[in-house]
Amino acid sequence: MMQIRMFGQLDADVMARYCVYVALGNMLVAAAATVPILIPELGLPLVIEKWPGTWMFVAYFTLLICGVLGFLGWALIYYLSPRILRKRSVNKFLSLTHATFFEGSLLTVVTLMGAVAGYQGGTLLHIGFGQFIVTRVIEWAVIPIGTLIMVAIIATMIGVLNIILSPSQ
């Protein structure tokens, strides 16, 4: 049986290492996002206390859960696949597509939710604009957020297919 190998194979342990690096990078992004909360002049606790400022919390925990724990989970899957599933290599194209599209969509969603909907909307509400105006200002970000969440779901499915379709050795 002939097997199509687009861009060749990638060692599963190498892909696990890549996922750990991405998780560490996401930890740094999360730490950097925490710093503004500690600066009282920015007044972020006042912005965060009600909608739409609460989107900043959602964005932050999305980054922690999907970006840090998610990539650590993928690192574990790639690390264990040779040991448990006897799959020593994975498709390089699918692996890099999975990681790139997931990370790209994740960071963009987190930015749109945190900076646009959360910070900008919360700040406008805090300085006195009504909810109708605030909603109109941030509504443009809703469709890109939903679209990019779908991209992240598709990227996850690509990762699962990559593990399933990788040859056993």
OpenMM code with the backbone's topology and positions (N, CA, C; nanometers):
from openmm import Vec3, app, unit

residues = "MET MET GLN ILE ARG MET PHE GLY GLN LEU ASP ALA ASP VAL MET ALA ARG TYR CYS VAL TYR VAL ALA LEU GLY ASN MET LEU VAL ALA ALA ALA ALA THR VAL PRO ILE LEU ILE PRO GLU LEU GLY LEU PRO LEU VAL ILE GLU LYS TRP PRO GLY THR TRP MET PHE VAL ALA TYR PHE THR LEU LEU ILE CYS GLY VAL LEU GLY PHE LEU GLY TRP ALA LEU ILE TYR TYR LEU SER PRO ARG ILE LEU ARG LYS ARG SER VAL ASN LYS PHE LEU SER LEU THR HIS ALA THR PHE PHE GLU GLY SER LEU LEU THR VAL VAL THR LEU MET GLY ALA VAL ALA GLY TYR GLN GLY GLY THR LEU LEU HIS ILE GLY PHE GLY GLN PHE ILE VAL THR ARG VAL ILE GLU TRP ALA VAL ILE PRO ILE GLY THR LEU ILE MET VAL ALA ILE ILE ALA THR MET ILE GLY VAL LEU ASN ILE ILE LEU SER PRO SER GLN".split()
positions = [
    Vec3(0.0845, -0.1181, 0.0000),
    Vec3(0.0000, 0.0000, 0.0000),
    Vec3(0.0886, 0.1238, 0.0000),
    Vec3(0.0625, 0.2149, -0.0926),
    Vec3(0.1422, 0.3361, -0.1016),
    Vec3(0.0859, 0.4438, -0.0081),
    Vec3(0.1767, 0.5089, 0.0616),
    Vec3(0.1348, 0.6123, 0.1557),
    Vec3(0.1826, 0.7486, 0.1061),
    Vec3(0.0916, 0.8465, 0.1029),
    Vec3(0.1268, 0.9810, 0.0597),
    Vec3(0.1898, 1.0535, 0.1776),
    Vec3(0.3076, 1.1081, 0.1584),
    Vec3(0.3794, 1.1764, 0.2656),
    Vec3(0.4057, 1.3211, 0.2243),
    Vec3(0.3148, 1.4065, 0.2569),
    Vec3(0.3318, 1.5479, 0.2259),
    Vec3(0.4238, 1.6092, 0.3304),
    Vec3(0.5362, 1.6621, 0.2881),
    Vec3(0.6365, 1.7227, 0.3752),
    Vec3(0.7021, 1.6223, 0.4687),
    Vec3(0.6780, 1.4955, 0.4515),
    Vec3(0.7471, 1.3951, 0.5301),
    Vec3(0.6923, 1.3757, 0.6702),
    Vec3(0.7752, 1.3112, 0.7503),
    Vec3(0.7358, 1.2758, 0.8865),
    Vec3(0.8145, 1.3589, 0.9868),
    Vec3(0.7584, 1.3711, 1.1046),
    Vec3(0.8207, 1.4434, 1.2144),
    Vec3(0.8184, 1.3521, 1.3356),
    Vec3(0.9300, 1.3418, 1.4027),
    Vec3(0.9379, 1.2592, 1.5219),
    Vec3(0.8374, 1.3092, 1.6257),
    Vec3(0.7608, 1.2192, 1.6843),
    Vec3(0.6567, 1.2572, 1.7810),
    Vec3(0.7168, 1.3277, 1.9024),
    Vec3(0.8357, 1.2866, 1.9449),
    Vec3(0.9010, 1.3529, 2.0586),
    Vec3(0.9395, 1.4973, 2.0250),
    Vec3(0.9765, 1.5227, 1.9016),
    Vec3(1.0081, 1.6594, 1.8585),
    Vec3(0.8819, 1.7453, 1.8622),
    Vec3(0.7710, 1.6897, 1.8155),
    Vec3(0.6453, 1.7648, 1.8191),
    Vec3(0.6019, 1.7900, 1.9632),
    Vec3(0.6252, 1.6945, 2.0500),
    Vec3(0.5945, 1.7149, 2.1919),
    Vec3(0.6763, 1.8317, 2.2470),
    Vec3(0.8024, 1.8371, 2.2088),
    Vec3(0.8890, 1.9464, 2.2534),
    Vec3(0.8387, 2.0811, 2.2009),
    Vec3(0.7959, 2.0854, 2.0745),
    Vec3(0.7384, 2.2084, 2.0175),
    Vec3(0.6172, 2.2538, 2.0982),
    Vec3(0.5319, 2.1599, 2.1346),
    Vec3(0.4116, 2.1942, 2.2118),
    Vec3(0.4478, 2.2501, 2.3486),
    Vec3(0.5522, 2.1960, 2.4108),
    Vec3(0.5961, 2.2493, 2.5395),
    Vec3(0.6470, 2.3916, 2.5226),
    Vec3(0.7217, 2.4173, 2.4159),
    Vec3(0.7706, 2.5536, 2.3907),
    Vec3(0.6551, 2.6516, 2.3711),
    Vec3(0.5539, 2.6104, 2.2978),
    Vec3(0.4376, 2.6973, 2.2770),
    Vec3(0.3661, 2.7220, 2.4095),
    Vec3(0.3513, 2.6178, 2.4916),
    Vec3(0.2888, 2.6349, 2.6231),
    Vec3(0.3683, 2.7324, 2.7096),
    Vec3(0.5004, 2.7219, 2.7060),
    Vec3(0.5838, 2.8163, 2.7821),
    Vec3(0.5674, 2.9586, 2.7298),
    Vec3(0.5598, 2.9737, 2.5984),
    Vec3(0.5356, 3.1062, 2.5407),
    Vec3(0.4010, 3.1623, 2.5853),
    Vec3(0.2993, 3.0764, 2.5894),
    Vec3(0.1676, 3.1205, 2.6352),
    Vec3(0.1690, 3.1566, 2.7835),
    Vec3(0.2528, 3.0895, 2.8612),
    Vec3(0.2682, 3.1276, 3.0022),
    Vec3(0.3252, 3.2683, 3.0145),
    Vec3(0.4223, 3.2998, 2.9287),
    Vec3(0.4797, 3.4348, 2.9299),
    Vec3(0.3762, 3.5395, 2.8892),
    Vec3(0.2942, 3.5079, 2.7896),
    Vec3(0.1887, 3.6000, 2.7474),
    Vec3(0.0892, 3.6207, 2.8622),
    Vec3(0.0530, 3.5133, 2.9315),
    Vec3(-0.0395, 3.5240, 3.0443),
    Vec3(0.0203, 3.6078, 3.1569),
    Vec3(0.1494, 3.5891, 3.1829),
    Vec3(0.2153, 3.6697, 3.2867),
    Vec3(0.2170, 3.8169, 3.2469),
    Vec3(0.2459, 3.8441, 3.1211),
    Vec3(0.2469, 3.9830, 3.0742),
    Vec3(0.1077, 4.0444, 3.0808),
    Vec3(0.0043, 3.9653, 3.0572),
    Vec3(-0.1329, 4.0159, 3.0643),
    Vec3(-0.1761, 4.0432, 3.2081),
    Vec3(-0.1085, 3.9825, 3.3028),
    Vec3(-0.1417, 4.0020, 3.4441),
    Vec3(-0.0836, 4.1326, 3.4976),
    Vec3(0.0271, 4.1755, 3.4438),
    Vec3(0.0971, 4.2945, 3.4948),
    Vec3(0.0092, 4.4200, 3.4979),
    Vec3(-0.0690, 4.4513, 3.3924),
    Vec3(-0.1501, 4.5745, 3.3987),
    Vec3(-0.2502, 4.5783, 3.5143),
    Vec3(-0.2930, 4.4636, 3.5619),
    Vec3(-0.3855, 4.4597, 3.6760),
    Vec3(-0.3175, 4.5188, 3.7997),
    Vec3(-0.1861, 4.5052, 3.8079),
    Vec3(-0.1115, 4.5506, 3.9254),
    Vec3(-0.0808, 4.7003, 3.9217),
    Vec3(-0.1144, 4.7689, 3.8138),
    Vec3(-0.0875, 4.9128, 3.8019),
    Vec3(-0.2176, 4.9884, 3.8320),
    Vec3(-0.2284, 5.0483, 3.9514),
    Vec3(-0.3541, 5.1121, 3.9927),
    Vec3(-0.4009, 5.2247, 3.9007),
    Vec3(-0.3084, 5.2944, 3.8368),
    Vec3(-0.3462, 5.4067, 3.7512),
    Vec3(-0.4309, 5.3643, 3.6318),
    Vec3(-0.4187, 5.2399, 3.5904),
    Vec3(-0.4975, 5.1925, 3.4768),
    Vec3(-0.6438, 5.1677, 3.5139),
    Vec3(-0.6712, 5.1489, 3.6402),
    Vec3(-0.8082, 5.1291, 3.6869),
    Vec3(-0.8749, 5.0035, 3.6337),
    Vec3(-0.7981, 4.9018, 3.6022),
    Vec3(-0.8563, 4.7799, 3.5451),
    Vec3(-0.9564, 4.7100, 3.6369),
    Vec3(-0.9335, 4.7051, 3.7681),
    Vec3(-1.0363, 4.6406, 3.8509),
    Vec3(-1.1740, 4.7061, 3.8369),
    Vec3(-1.1790, 4.8370, 3.8135),
    Vec3(-1.3069, 4.9061, 3.7931),
    Vec3(-1.3681, 4.8696, 3.6584),
    Vec3(-1.2839, 4.8456, 3.5587),
    Vec3(-1.3319, 4.8093, 3.4249),
    Vec3(-1.3811, 4.6650, 3.4240),
    Vec3(-1.3152, 4.5792, 3.4998),
    Vec3(-1.3443, 4.4360, 3.4976),
    Vec3(-1.4702, 4.4003, 3.5762),
    Vec3(-1.5137, 4.4858, 3.6643),
    Vec3(-1.6187, 4.4466, 3.7584),
    Vec3(-1.7550, 4.4185, 3.6968),
    Vec3(-1.7845, 4.4657, 3.5744),
    Vec3(-1.9117, 4.4314, 3.5110),
    Vec3(-1.8959, 4.4226, 3.3601),
    Vec3(-2.0014, 4.3685, 3.2942),
    Vec3(-1.9992, 4.3512, 3.1503),
    Vec3(-1.9728, 4.4847, 3.0851),
    Vec3(-1.8971, 4.4908, 2.9792),
    Vec3(-1.8265, 4.3871, 2.9045),
    Vec3(-1.6837, 4.3634, 2.9535),
    Vec3(-1.6446, 4.4313, 3.0623),
    Vec3(-1.5104, 4.4129, 3.1161),
    Vec3(-1.4817, 4.2700, 3.1580),
    Vec3(-1.5867, 4.1955, 3.1925),
    Vec3(-1.5682, 4.0559, 3.2332),
    Vec3(-1.5132, 3.9702, 3.1198),
    Vec3(-1.5219, 4.0208, 2.9947),
    Vec3(-1.4625, 3.9480, 2.8824),
    Vec3(-1.3119, 3.9333, 2.9005),
    Vec3(-1.2507, 4.0241, 2.9760),
    Vec3(-1.1065, 4.0114, 3.0018),
    Vec3(-1.0781, 3.8863, 3.0829),
    Vec3(-1.1658, 3.8561, 3.1811),
    Vec3(-1.1504, 3.7317, 3.2576),
    Vec3(-1.1650, 3.6103, 3.1672),
    Vec3(-1.2675, 3.6138, 3.0825),
    Vec3(-1.2908, 3.5023, 2.9909),
    Vec3(-1.1696, 3.4819, 2.9000),
    Vec3(-1.1164, 3.5911, 2.8471),
    Vec3(-0.9995, 3.5823, 2.7589),
    Vec3(-0.8787, 3.5261, 2.8339),
    Vec3(-0.8574, 3.5739, 2.9558),
    Vec3(-0.7418, 3.5291, 3.0343),
    Vec3(-0.7497, 3.3798, 3.0642),
    Vec3(-0.8665, 3.3346, 3.1071),
    Vec3(-0.8801, 3.1926, 3.1390),
    Vec3(-0.8812, 3.1057, 3.0137),
    Vec3(-0.9264, 3.1608, 2.9014),
    Vec3(-0.9154, 3.0894, 2.7746),
    Vec3(-0.7688, 3.0672, 2.7393),
    Vec3(-0.6880, 3.1708, 2.7593),
    Vec3(-0.5443, 3.1580, 2.7333),
    Vec3(-0.4812, 3.0537, 2.8255),
    Vec3(-0.5165, 3.0559, 2.9524),
    Vec3(-0.4589, 2.9589, 3.0460),
    Vec3(-0.5035, 2.8164, 3.0151),
    Vec3(-0.6329, 2.7996, 2.9915),
    Vec3(-0.6853, 2.6639, 2.9716),
    Vec3(-0.6454, 2.6078, 2.8352),
    Vec3(-0.6706, 2.6831, 2.7291),
    Vec3(-0.6421, 2.6319, 2.5937),
    Vec3(-0.4953, 2.6474, 2.5559),
    Vec3(-0.4383, 2.7634, 2.5890),
    Vec3(-0.3021, 2.7922, 2.5457),
    Vec3(-0.1953, 2.7227, 2.6267),
    Vec3(-0.2144, 2.7198, 2.7583),
    Vec3(-0.1125, 2.6570, 2.8430),
    Vec3(-0.1461, 2.5096, 2.8654),
    Vec3(-0.2601, 2.4830, 2.9285),
    Vec3(-0.2952, 2.3433, 2.9578),
    Vec3(-0.3222, 2.2637, 2.8303),
    Vec3(-0.3815, 2.3286, 2.7298),
    Vec3(-0.4089, 2.2590, 2.6036),
    Vec3(-0.2820, 2.2134, 2.5348),
    Vec3(-0.1840, 2.3028, 2.5247),
    Vec3(-0.0588, 2.2636, 2.4588),
    Vec3(0.0221, 2.1669, 2.5438),
    Vec3(0.0125, 2.1767, 2.6754),
    Vec3(0.0781, 2.0749, 2.7598),
    Vec3(0.0110, 1.9392, 2.7394),
    Vec3(-0.1218, 1.9401, 2.7215),
    Vec3(-0.1938, 1.8157, 2.6913),
    Vec3(-0.1507, 1.7560, 2.5586),
    Vec3(-0.1356, 1.8428, 2.4569),
    Vec3(-0.0878, 1.7933, 2.3277),
    Vec3(0.0551, 1.7422, 2.3374),
    Vec3(0.1366, 1.8088, 2.4167),
    Vec3(0.2738, 1.7606, 2.4365),
    Vec3(0.2714, 1.6202, 2.4960),
    Vec3(0.1836, 1.5991, 2.5906),
    Vec3(0.1706, 1.4678, 2.6530),
    Vec3(0.1219, 1.3638, 2.5521),
    Vec3(0.0254, 1.4006, 2.4694),
    Vec3(-0.0251, 1.3074, 2.3675),
    Vec3(0.0855, 1.2692, 2.2702),
    Vec3(0.1582, 1.3697, 2.2199),
    Vec3(0.2666, 1.3400, 2.1257),
    Vec3(0.3791, 1.2611, 2.1932),
    Vec3(0.4058, 1.2931, 2.3200),
    Vec3(0.5119, 1.2221, 2.3928),
    Vec3(0.4744, 1.0756, 2.4170),
    Vec3(0.3481, 1.0514, 2.4485),
    Vec3(0.3058, 0.9149, 2.4804),
    Vec3(0.2712, 0.8308, 2.3578),
    Vec3(0.2477, 0.8934, 2.2430),
    Vec3(0.2057, 0.8154, 2.1261),
    Vec3(0.3065, 0.7085, 2.0839),
    Vec3(0.4393, 0.7333, 2.0905),
    Vec3(0.5303, 0.6227, 2.0570),
    Vec3(0.5283, 0.5123, 2.1631),
    Vec3(0.5053, 0.5478, 2.2850),
    Vec3(0.5118, 0.4530, 2.3959),
    Vec3(0.3849, 0.3700, 2.4088),
    Vec3(0.2704, 0.4315, 2.3845),
    Vec3(0.1444, 0.3605, 2.4030),
    Vec3(0.0856, 0.3137, 2.2696),
    Vec3(0.0858, 0.4021, 2.1701),
    Vec3(0.0240, 0.3702, 2.0418),
    Vec3(0.1230, 0.3172, 1.9381),
    Vec3(0.2503, 0.3160, 1.9713),
    Vec3(0.3568, 0.2717, 1.8820),
    Vec3(0.3641, 0.3566, 1.7552),
    Vec3(0.3354, 0.4858, 1.7694),
    Vec3(0.3434, 0.5797, 1.6575),
    Vec3(0.4591, 0.6737, 1.6839),
    Vec3(0.5742, 0.6388, 1.6267),
    Vec3(0.6978, 0.7127, 1.6537),
    Vec3(0.7085, 0.8440, 1.5765),
    Vec3(0.6359, 0.8531, 1.4662),
    Vec3(0.6408, 0.9766, 1.3879),
    Vec3(0.4992, 1.0164, 1.3481),
    Vec3(0.4841, 1.1455, 1.3216),
    Vec3(0.3557, 1.1995, 1.2793),
    Vec3(0.3789, 1.2790, 1.1511),
    Vec3(0.2735, 1.3067, 1.0808),
    Vec3(0.2840, 1.3832, 0.9575),
    Vec3(0.3262, 1.5259, 0.9905),
    Vec3(0.4339, 1.5691, 0.9294),
    Vec3(0.4903, 1.7012, 0.9594),
    Vec3(0.3943, 1.8133, 0.9197),
    Vec3(0.3352, 1.8038, 0.8020),
    Vec3(0.2434, 1.9067, 0.7544),
    Vec3(0.1227, 1.9191, 0.8477),
    Vec3(0.0607, 1.8058, 0.8826),
    Vec3(-0.0559, 1.8092, 0.9711),
    Vec3(-0.0192, 1.8604, 1.1101),
    Vec3(0.0979, 1.8209, 1.1600),
    Vec3(0.1414, 1.8651, 1.2930),
    Vec3(0.1598, 2.0158, 1.2982),
    Vec3(0.2300, 2.0691, 1.1998),
    Vec3(0.2564, 2.2126, 1.1994),
    Vec3(0.1306, 2.2931, 1.1673),
    Vec3(0.0439, 2.2382, 1.0823),
    Vec3(-0.0840, 2.3040, 1.0550),
    Vec3(-0.1683, 2.3093, 1.1809),
    Vec3(-0.1753, 2.1979, 1.2501),
    Vec3(-0.2511, 2.1905, 1.3754),
    Vec3(-0.2015, 2.2943, 1.4752),
    Vec3(-0.0725, 2.2945, 1.5014),
    Vec3(-0.0171, 2.3853, 1.6027),
    Vec3(-0.0266, 2.5317, 1.5605),
    Vec3(0.0028, 2.5609, 1.4363),
    Vec3(0.0022, 2.6999, 1.3888),
    Vec3(-0.1386, 2.7586, 1.3871),
    Vec3(-0.2325, 2.6850, 1.3314),
    Vec3(-0.3688, 2.7372, 1.3240),
    Vec3(-0.4319, 2.7478, 1.4627),
    Vec3(-0.4039, 2.6510, 1.5492),
    Vec3(-0.4617, 2.6575, 1.6834),
    Vec3(-0.4039, 2.7760, 1.7605),
    Vec3(-0.2727, 2.7915, 1.7589),
    Vec3(-0.2096, 2.9007, 1.8334),
    Vec3(-0.2472, 3.0369, 1.7748),
    Vec3(-0.2480, 3.0469, 1.6441),
    Vec3(-0.2843, 3.1742, 1.5812),
    Vec3(-0.4266, 3.2156, 1.6128),
    Vec3(-0.5194, 3.1226, 1.6012),
    Vec3(-0.6582, 3.1558, 1.6309),
    Vec3(-0.6779, 3.1822, 1.7797),
    Vec3(-0.6096, 3.1072, 1.8640),
    Vec3(-0.6202, 3.1282, 2.0087),
    Vec3(-0.5735, 3.2686, 2.0476),
    Vec3(-0.4567, 3.3081, 2.0027),
    Vec3(-0.4043, 3.4398, 2.0400),
    Vec3(-0.4902, 3.5530, 1.9848),
    Vec3(-0.5448, 3.5343, 1.8658),
    Vec3(-0.6310, 3.6382, 1.8097),
    Vec3(-0.7633, 3.6469, 1.8852),
    Vec3(-0.8218, 3.5335, 1.9185),
    Vec3(-0.9466, 3.5329, 1.9969),
    Vec3(-0.9247, 3.5976, 2.1325),
    Vec3(-0.8162, 3.5606, 2.1986),
    Vec3(-0.7868, 3.6165, 2.3311),
    Vec3(-0.7664, 3.7679, 2.3217),
    Vec3(-0.6999, 3.8130, 2.2181),
    Vec3(-0.6779, 3.9571, 2.2000),
    Vec3(-0.8094, 4.0293, 2.1739),
    Vec3(-0.8914, 3.9755, 2.0852),
    Vec3(-1.0197, 4.0389, 2.0557),
    Vec3(-1.1110, 4.0409, 2.1778),
    Vec3(-1.1171, 3.9287, 2.2499),
    Vec3(-1.2025, 3.9242, 2.3689),
    Vec3(-1.1503, 4.0140, 2.4796),
    Vec3(-1.0189, 4.0098, 2.5019),
    Vec3(-0.9621, 4.0861, 2.6124),
    Vec3(-0.9479, 4.2338, 2.5842),
    Vec3(-0.8879, 4.2667, 2.4711),
    Vec3(-0.8577, 4.4076, 2.4429),
    Vec3(-0.9771, 4.4835, 2.3867),
    Vec3(-1.0465, 4.4244, 2.2904),
    Vec3(-1.1565, 4.4968, 2.2263),
    Vec3(-1.2829, 4.4897, 2.3123),
    Vec3(-1.3371, 4.3690, 2.3286),
    Vec3(-1.4626, 4.3559, 2.4016),
    Vec3(-1.4447, 4.3907, 2.5493),
    Vec3(-1.3420, 4.3362, 2.6106),
    Vec3(-1.3236, 4.3562, 2.7539),
    Vec3(-1.2738, 4.4935, 2.7926),
    Vec3(-1.1550, 4.5273, 2.7468),
    Vec3(-1.0933, 4.6535, 2.7907),
    Vec3(-1.1608, 4.7748, 2.7283),
    Vec3(-1.1743, 4.7754, 2.5974),
    Vec3(-1.2343, 4.8917, 2.5316),
    Vec3(-1.3805, 4.9091, 2.5726),
    Vec3(-1.4571, 4.8003, 2.5672),
    Vec3(-1.5979, 4.8087, 2.6065),
    Vec3(-1.6156, 4.8422, 2.7537),
    Vec3(-1.5365, 4.7782, 2.8392),
    Vec3(-1.5452, 4.8061, 2.9828),
    Vec3(-1.5063, 4.9487, 3.0168),
    Vec3(-1.4063, 5.0006, 2.9491),
    Vec3(-1.3629, 5.1389, 2.9723),
    Vec3(-1.4720, 5.2365, 2.9298),
    Vec3(-1.5319, 5.2121, 2.8148),
    Vec3(-1.6399, 5.3002, 2.7685),
    Vec3(-1.7579, 5.2993, 2.8653),
    Vec3(-1.7941, 5.1818, 2.9130),
    Vec3(-1.9033, 5.1725, 3.0093),
    Vec3(-1.8668, 5.2428, 3.1389),
    Vec3(-1.7437, 5.2274, 3.1823),
    Vec3(-1.6980, 5.2878, 3.3080),
    Vec3(-1.6975, 5.4408, 3.3020),
    Vec3(-1.6665, 5.4975, 3.1861),
    Vec3(-1.6624, 5.6442, 3.1783),
    Vec3(-1.7991, 5.7049, 3.1467),
    Vec3(-1.9021, 5.6203, 3.1310),
    Vec3(-2.0365, 5.6746, 3.1225),
    Vec3(-2.1162, 5.6479, 2.9971),
    Vec3(-2.0611, 5.5807, 2.8990),
    Vec3(-2.1377, 5.5484, 2.7793),
    Vec3(-2.2404, 5.4409, 2.8134),
    Vec3(-2.3545, 5.4453, 2.7474),
    Vec3(-2.4596, 5.3470, 2.7714),
    Vec3(-2.4283, 5.2135, 2.7067),
    Vec3(-2.5028, 5.1124, 2.7495),
    Vec3(-2.4788, 4.9774, 2.6988),
    Vec3(-2.5051, 4.9672, 2.5482),
    Vec3(-2.6015, 5.0428, 2.4975),
    Vec3(-2.6298, 5.0393, 2.3548),
    Vec3(-2.5083, 5.0852, 2.2744),
    Vec3(-2.4470, 5.1950, 2.3152),
    Vec3(-2.3303, 5.2486, 2.2453),
    Vec3(-2.2125, 5.1520, 2.2586),
    Vec3(-2.1912, 5.1022, 2.3789),
    Vec3(-2.0801, 5.0090, 2.4021),
    Vec3(-2.0962, 4.8845, 2.3152),
    Vec3(-2.2178, 4.8330, 2.3086),
    Vec3(-2.2434, 4.7147, 2.2262),
    Vec3(-2.2127, 4.7432, 2.0795),
    Vec3(-2.2519, 4.8597, 2.0302),
    Vec3(-2.2247, 4.8947, 1.8907),
    Vec3(-2.0750, 4.9061, 1.8651),
    Vec3(-1.9999, 4.9555, 1.9631),
    Vec3(-1.8555, 4.9732, 1.9446),
    Vec3(-1.7832, 4.8384, 1.9372),
    Vec3(-1.8253, 4.7416, 2.0183),
    Vec3(-1.7516, 4.6142, 2.0250),
    Vec3(-1.8122, 4.5029, 1.9404),
    Vec3(-1.9302, 4.5250, 1.8824),
    Vec3(-1.9978, 4.4161, 1.8131),
    Vec3(-1.9227, 4.3638, 1.6907),
    Vec3(-1.8387, 4.4448, 1.6301),
    Vec3(-1.7658, 4.4004, 1.5115),
    Vec3(-1.6748, 4.2825, 1.5423),
    Vec3(-1.6357, 4.2655, 1.6695),
    Vec3(-1.5418, 4.1594, 1.7060),
    Vec3(-1.6090, 4.0240, 1.7249),
    Vec3(-1.7415, 4.0203, 1.7342),
    Vec3(-1.8117, 3.8956, 1.7662),
    Vec3(-1.7960, 3.7903, 1.6562),
    Vec3(-1.8169, 3.8276, 1.5313),
    Vec3(-1.8072, 3.7297, 1.4221),
    Vec3(-1.6645, 3.6788, 1.4043),
    Vec3(-1.5610, 3.7664, 1.4073),
    Vec3(-1.4248, 3.7115, 1.4009),
    Vec3(-1.3922, 3.6174, 1.5168),
    Vec3(-1.4409, 3.6494, 1.6368),
    Vec3(-1.4164, 3.5603, 1.7511),
    Vec3(-1.4779, 3.4240, 1.7250),
    Vec3(-1.6032, 3.4207, 1.6826),
    Vec3(-1.6700, 3.2932, 1.6542),
    Vec3(-1.6032, 3.2161, 1.5417),
    Vec3(-1.5635, 3.2867, 1.4376),
    Vec3(-1.4967, 3.2226, 1.3242),
    Vec3(-1.3639, 3.1612, 1.3672),
    Vec3(-1.2882, 3.2348, 1.4467),
    Vec3(-1.1582, 3.1844, 1.4912),
    Vec3(-1.1714, 3.0705, 1.5923),
    Vec3(-1.2783, 3.0694, 1.6691),
    Vec3(-1.3039, 2.9541, 1.7564),
    Vec3(-1.3275, 2.8304, 1.6704),
    Vec3(-1.3993, 2.8480, 1.5590),
    Vec3(-1.4200, 2.7353, 1.4678),
    Vec3(-1.2880, 2.6899, 1.4056),
    Vec3(-1.2001, 2.7835, 1.3714),
    Vec3(-1.0673, 2.7480, 1.3191),
    Vec3(-0.9910, 2.6660, 1.4236),
    Vec3(-0.9993, 2.7062, 1.5507),
    Vec3(-0.9310, 2.6314, 1.6575),
    Vec3(-0.9878, 2.4906, 1.6717),
    Vec3(-1.1185, 2.4761, 1.6566),
    Vec3(-1.1808, 2.3435, 1.6647),
    Vec3(-1.1340, 2.2567, 1.5471),
    Vec3(-1.1304, 2.3145, 1.4281),
    Vec3(-1.0821, 2.2399, 1.3106),
    Vec3(-0.9354, 2.2018, 1.3290),
    Vec3(-0.8544, 2.2942, 1.3830),
    Vec3(-0.7131, 2.2639, 1.4084),
    Vec3(-0.6990, 2.1486, 1.5072),
    Vec3(-0.7841, 2.1455, 1.6068),
    Vec3(-0.7815, 2.0350, 1.7029),
    Vec3(-0.8167, 1.9034, 1.6344),
    Vec3(-0.9165, 1.9071, 1.5485),
    Vec3(-0.9533, 1.7853, 1.4751),
    Vec3(-0.8399, 1.7396, 1.3840),
    Vec3(-0.7666, 1.8344, 1.3259),
    Vec3(-0.6495, 1.7991, 1.2439),
    Vec3(-0.5454, 1.7284, 1.3308),
    Vec3(-0.5236, 1.7777, 1.4529),
    Vec3(-0.4297, 1.7128, 1.5446),
    Vec3(-0.4715, 1.5710, 1.5794),
    Vec3(-0.6007, 1.5528, 1.6049),
    Vec3(-0.6513, 1.4186, 1.6364),
    Vec3(-0.6342, 1.3263, 1.5155),
    Vec3(-0.6706, 1.3748, 1.3972),
    Vec3(-0.6532, 1.2939, 1.2757),
    Vec3(-0.5065, 1.2605, 1.2518),
    Vec3(-0.4195, 1.3531, 1.2822),
    Vec3(-0.2761, 1.3291, 1.2659),
    Vec3(-0.2315, 1.2099, 1.3509),
    Vec3(-0.2760, 1.2072, 1.4737),
    Vec3(-0.2390, 1.0949, 1.5621),
    Vec3(-0.3012, 0.9652, 1.5105),
    Vec3(-0.4259, 0.9693, 1.4724),
    Vec3(-0.4967, 0.8488, 1.4258),
    Vec3(-0.4337, 0.7953, 1.2969),
    Vec3(-0.4030, 0.8846, 1.2020),
    Vec3(-0.3534, 0.8418, 1.0706),
    Vec3(-0.2038, 0.8133, 1.0659),
    Vec3(-0.1312, 0.8460, 1.1708),
    Vec3(0.0125, 0.8184, 1.1720),
    Vec3(0.0373, 0.6690, 1.1722),
    Vec3(0.1392, 0.6262, 1.0995),
    Vec3(0.1649, 0.4817, 1.0908),
    Vec3(0.2203, 0.4254, 1.2217),
    Vec3(0.1725, 0.3084, 1.2577),
    Vec3(0.2268, 0.2379, 1.3748),
    Vec3(0.3556, 0.1672, 1.3347),
    Vec3(0.4486, 0.1585, 1.4296),
    Vec3(0.5771, 0.0947, 1.3987),
    Vec3(0.6107, -0.0084, 1.5005),
] * unit.nanometer
topology = app.Topology()
chain = topology.addChain("A")
for resn in residues:
    res = topology.addResidue(resn, chain)
    for name in ("N", "CA", "C"):
        topology.addAtom(name, app.Element.getBySymbol(name[0]), res)
